[in-house]
Amino acid sequence: MKAAGLDVGSRTLKLVILNGNRIIWAAKSLSSFDQLGSVLNLLNGLEYDRITVTGYGRHLVSAHLGCSAISEIKAFAIGSKAIFPECGVVLDIGGQDTKVISLGEKNEIKKFEMNDKCAAGTGRFLEIMANALNYSLDEFAVAASSASKSEKINNMCTVFAESEVISLIAKGAKREEIALSIHEAIASRSVALLKRVELKGEILFAGGVALNRFLCNLIARELKRTVHVPADPQIVGAIGAAIHASGSEIFRVLWHDGKEVEVKAVHG
Amino acid sequence: MPDYRKIWLDLGLDLEAHDTLLSVLGKAYQDIFLTQNNRPEGMKYFDFVMSEVHGLRIQELVSAKSQGRKVVGSYCVFVPEELVLAVDGISVGLCAGAEFNFEAAEELLPRTICPLIKSAFGFKLGHVCPYIEVSDLVVGENTCDGKKKAYEILSSLVKDLYVIDLPQTKSEAAKMLLKSEYLRFCSKLEEITGVRITFDRLKNAIDLVNAKRKALKRLCELRKADPAPISGLDALLVNQVFFYDDPVRFTNSVNTLCDELEKRVKNGQGVFEKKTPRIVISGCPMAVPNWKVPFLVESTGAVVVGEESCVGERGARHLTDNRGTTVENLIDNIVDRYFKIDCAIFSPNPSRLEHIKEMVTQYNAQGVIHYALQFCEPYLIESGPFEKELERSSIPVLRLETGYSQEDAGQLKTRIEAFVERLKSR
């Protein structure tokens, strides 16, 4: 059976199709104001027997497709176990929110925490800050890693932090130092959220922000723990949704050629 | 609907703004309440009350005033209705449950103050709350710092604001303070009404309010059944109407509703399927029309079976002892009764946590949603240790902090859905 999982995120759409336990299709596209149109585009011409939708836009899309929907928390919990069975805690930083999920022995959700309702410390926050400093997202992480000192950013509200950044610029702080300060602020906020759950088992860091390897390092360092990052951290929720669509219990998911979905260890 | 415009104009309401408010309220009520399946017939009375909440009820109050009765408006369950009734007054809750006219409120108050206070100011400044306009006396109370300081500003906006001081601990000295404040309030009530509080008057008043509470307790008892015979939304509405309606009529209507629910329970009928995840909501009060969180919960496949809230059990679970031979005996009983309320302004406040645990057991709930209004420090601070302690006792907890706007409904829904998934996976 072909089971599809679609993660309708605030910034990115992610689609995974499983045939049995193999990923036979994985695709991404940017979300737009026409969410339904973007989804239909992504699904165009693809075959699958069942589909489950997750993510911020799940209700709109599931109503249109007439399919089931699960929360991002459940989708990331399932997807993380499917690619990394040792996983006990998931940190997911997406476009507009940050979640920490701790998993029980029977793979159940033991506890979850989410950031406040604003974009503080999320992917959108990174984008806005990179923009304020005139960096691309890649340059932003590289610049931060090259800085030798940082300033403390106190305010994690996107709007206020931007004005703090502007006053740092006005004080003559170096661009890369500000970049480092912002990364440190996000790392410490994520660690604080992580510490609100019991950190049992290995920690998997997923979601679009995990693409920022420098941030992965900072989080591992601040936690003094190894953090595991999937080679493609964005599709974990879509994998979880696809498993849900298949109707089976959690199983180990592999690529179509039988290779494992790569998860890298970042040591603290 | 009869034309209440003359009454509203006489009360000084801003008719245009008031029309807008009523149409938003009516639409919300339609979408949230009237779309529910399998509602008890007995809810029709409460639908009627809500459709007339700014109409018929206000007409009743105006006509009672013309016969010399006084209307006393308040914002808190620490203002004893027994005392108001003992001077033949009418006690009403004042509007503080909607995001209305916050811009004007923020000209007088900090932006970072709880929405309940902002709402009270928004309604007053926008001239859209007929209850505050019809009140002869507005009673404030020193609960949290936000309210305490805001009343200093509100006093210049209403004709007669009276503030009751409240203790912050449960010591003997604190109880003496409460007693002296209630005695001072008695004098104020006697002064504005010209009615002397006698033993018979006070005892009758106690019995009237106890009857209301007993009816609510009966409703609570019935909500313990699985399947739940009534939705959490409808039960919340009954708890909200408690603060507006004529006490005798309210009691009769709740009892009629309970007669029907008793039959439902006997026949195993409910509003949701058996085994629907059951949730207790604990925390800040939800004043009309604050239905956001219970609506999200019940549209996510769970049912709210109890409210540990001022608009709920915290406010109504204790009865006032009516035994005694003197007015002072009865006043002491009232002090005893109100002193038990476990509001988060008290430090420490252990009975609240015990009560939540009791409710979880009694209502056979699988989890607790802790509901805190934004910037409400007392409840936000209690939510941390409470969550730890409840989770330690294997009771799943979801902590929510939210205001009156609908903007975060999507985010709240994600959390609530995930929480319900968590309850189902246990």
HADDOCK unambig.tbl for C-alpha pairs under 7 A between the chains (distance, minus, plus):
assign (segid A and resid 71 and name CA) (segid B and resid 414 and name CA) 5.91 0.50 0.50
assign (segid A and resid 71 and name CA) (segid B and resid 417 and name CA) 6.23 0.50 0.50
assign (segid A and resid 71 and name CA) (segid B and resid 418 and name CA) 5.67 0.50 0.50
assign (segid A and resid 73 and name CA) (segid B and resid 418 and name CA) 5.97 0.50 0.50
assign (segid A and resid 74 and name CA) (segid B and resid 418 and name CA) 6.39 0.50 0.50
assign (segid A and resid 108 and name CA) (segid B and resid 422 and name CA) 6.98 0.50 0.50
assign (segid A and resid 108 and name CA) (segid B and resid 425 and name CA) 5.91 0.50 0.50
assign (segid A and resid 109 and name CA) (segid B and resid 422 and name CA) 5.37 0.50 0.50
assign (segid A and resid 117 and name CA) (segid B and resid 408 and name CA) 6.68 0.50 0.50
assign (segid A and resid 117 and name CA) (segid B and resid 411 and name CA) 6.77 0.50 0.50
